Amino acid sequence: MTSGTIMTTTEYDRIRLTPHLLSSLHEMDAADQSEEIPQPTVNKGKGRALEPTERTPLLGTSSAIEDARPTPYSDNRRRLRTKLTTVFLASFLACILVSAAAAGLAWSYASRASNLKPEDIINNDLVIAGPDRVDVLNVTEGGVWLNVKGRIGIDAGKAIAVESGPNDSLFNDIWKSIGRWGVRTLDRVSVNMSTIRITPEYDLSMTLLYVDIPPIVLPLSVDPPEDWSWLTPVSTPVYIRLTPNNTAVLQFLKESWRRGEFSVRADVGEAVVRGGSLDAKSWRNKFYGRLSNIRTSVHLKLPSLPGFPHPGRNLPSLSSLISLQSFNVTSEPDTLNLHAVASLINPANSDFNLTVPSLPFEISVPSIPDVFPPVAIASVRNDALSSLTHPNITLFVAGSVLPISTSSFPSISNFVTRYLSGLANEISISSPLFPGYDLQAEFPAPNPKPQILRDVTIKDMWIRPSGTIFLASGVVQGHLVLPAGMRVGLDVTRVLPDVIIFDGEVPRSADNVNITTGWTARQTRPRKGHRGDPDLPEEPPLPDPLPEHAFGHIRPDSWLPAVSVEQDAGDAGGSVYAISAKVVDVPVEVLPGRQKEFSSFVGKVIFGSEGATAGILGFAAVTVTVEGLPLQGRAGEVVLDKLPFNGNVHIGKKSLLVGTDVVLEETLASLPAP
C-alpha cells in the first residue's frame, strides 16, 4: 500500500494491528501532524460528521483505538494471572492436605515409638549375634577394658508395627509403606547410655557387675530376612567393673546353669537416643529422645556347651575343666622357677576368638592351722593368648616361688608332701588386678603316682635283746626320686622313718593300707619324746586292722642325721638323691597280738641256714634344704612328711644275736602272751 491511497472500511477491519504495525502508524501520524495543516473546527452539539479528506489521518490516536478494542496481549496476561492464581491456590491447598497427612502419619508413628518399652525392644526387636571376637585391651585394679566385635541390628519395622503383612488392606499397606520408607530413610540411631548395673533377677539387691559402653550406633531395618545376613558388624570397647563380692558371682553362675538360663536385670540411669550417626550433622539429628530410670529384664537361654554338662544340672567344678599337662620346677641360686602347661576345655564356637594379655596371678595354699588366711606361695603370669584352639585351650604359665616366712613352713611342707605322695591339693588363685576374687581350685596330683622313696632297706641291721625289749641298729639307705620335671637341688639333712616289719616280704594285701596320710586310727598312743625338737612330726596311730604277717614297729624318738648325694637321673625324669642315715639302738615294738609272728620270725633267723627276709612298709619324714627356695629360718629347711616306701631287709643269724647281754630265750619269754 502506497501513501495517498484511501482504504475502505472493510479493508481497515482486515488489518491486523500488531505492535510493530501500530508503531509504524504512530510514526506516520506524527510526520503528517508536523506539516501545516489547519486545525479542525470544534463543533458543539449534534452535527454532521465531517467528511474525510486526503489529509485526514488514517488512524485516530492510539488511546482511541485501545479504548475501542481490547488487545489480545492483555487477554493473555489476564488468563495467565488466572491460571497462576488457580495453581497457587490448588498447590497451597494440596500442601495443607499433605502437611496434615504427614503430621497425622508422624503423630501415629511418634505415638507408637513413644509407647515402646526398652524391655520389649531388647527382648524382641534387638538382635545380637556373637560376640565373634573379644580382645582384652587392658586390665586395671578397677576393671577390664574389652573390645567386643559382633553383629547387631534392630527390627524397627516390627517395633513400630509397620512390617509387611499378608492380610494388610490397601490403606494399611500404604500407611505401613510410608513408615518403612521413613525407617529406611532414618537408617540408624546413636545411643548414649549411662553406667549399666547388672543384678540377678532373683536378688535385685546383689550387684554382679557394672558395664560402661561408649556411644554406639545401632542400624535400623525393616522386613529383615530370616537369617542373620541383615545384621551390621560392630566393634566397640566395653569397660566392666566386677563387684568385690566374688561369692555372689560364683553363686549366680551356678544357679543360672542349674536353671538353664541367665536371668538378669539391667538398670540404666539415662539413655539418649538421637537419629543418625554420632559425628554426622544432618536432619536425622532432629529425631531425639531421652529415657530415664530404665529397668529391663534380660533372659538368655544357655546352650549346650562342649565339655560341659547339659544346662539344668549342676555346674562342674573348675578342676574338672582343667588338666595339668606338665609341671616343671627348676632351681637357681636365688630363686625357684615354676613352669606349667595346662589344658582348658574350650566351650566356644569355632568362629569365636579371644585374645588375653599376660596377667599376674598368685597361688595360695590353705594355712596350717586353717584358722589363718591362705599362704601365698607362688607368683606366676600366663603367656599372652592370641587365639583359641579346639577342643581345648593350651595355657602356658611361668613364675617363681614367693618368699615364705617361718610361720608358713607347715603350709608349704604340707603342700609338697601331698603332691609328692600322689595327692591333690586345694589351692586358691587370685590376681592383684581383681582384689577379692579368689578362685578355689584343685592342684592335681602327678599322674602316674610318684614313688619318691625307692630301694629303701636297712643295711647291716642288728637286732639284739635288751632286757624285755629288742633294739635295732643299722644304716637306713634309699633313693629320693623327684617326679618328672622337678630338677631341684636338695640337701637331705635328717630323716625319721616309721616302719612296720613283716615276716617275709610285704604281702600284696598290705597295698591297701593307708600310709600316705598316716596309719588309719586304731587307738590313741602316746607320742614319743621330742627331745626338744618342735618340728618332729606327730606319731600317728597304728593301722587297723594290722596287715597280715606284720609283727614289729620301729620309729625313732628323734630325727636321724642323714647325708644325701645327687645321682644321675637317667630316665627318672626328676632329680635323684641317694640317702643314708644311721640307726642306733632303736626299740623294736612287737605289735599287739603278734607275738606268735615275731617268735616265728626269730626262729627262722636262728635256725635257718641263711637267715630270714623281713619286709618293711611305712612312711618317712625328711628335712631338706631346697636350692633357690626363699625361706626364712633354719637354713631354709622344709619338712616333707608321710613319704611312703616299702622294701626288704635280710637278717642273718649273726645280725640277730650280736651284742646280746641276756639269753635270747629269756627275752622272748618276757613278751606278753598273744
Secondary structure, DSSP 8 states (H G I E B T S, - for coil): --TT----HHHHHH----HHHHHHHHHHHHHHHTS---------SS-------TTS-SS--HHHHHHHS--HHHHHHHHHHHHHHHHHHHHHHHHHHHHHHHHHHHHHHHHHHHT--HHHIIIIIEEEEEEEEEEEEEE-SS-EEEEEEEEEEEEHHHHTT-S--TT--HHHHHHHHHHHHHHHHH-EEEEEE--EEEEETT-TT---EEEE---EEEEEESS--SSSTT-EEEEEEEEEEE-S-HHHHHHHHHHHHHHTEEEEEEEEEEEEEEES-SS--SGGGG-EEEEEEEEEEEEEE----TTS--TTS----GGGTEEEEEEEEEEETTEEEEEEEEEEE--S-TT-EEEB---EEEEEE--SSTTS--EEEEEEEE--B----SSEEEEEEEEEE--B-GGGHHHHHHHHHHHHTT--EEEEEE-TTSTT--EEEEE---SS----EEEEEEEEEEEEEETTEEEEEEEEEEEEE--TTEE--EEEEEEEEEEEEEEBS--GGGGGS--SS-S--SS-------TT-TT--------SS--TTEEEEE--SS-EEEEEEEE--TTSSS-EEEEEEEEEEEEEEE-TT-HHHHHHHHHHHHHSSS-EEEEEEEEEEEEEEETT--B-SSTTEEEEEEEEEEEEEEE-HHHHHTT--S-HHHHHHTS---
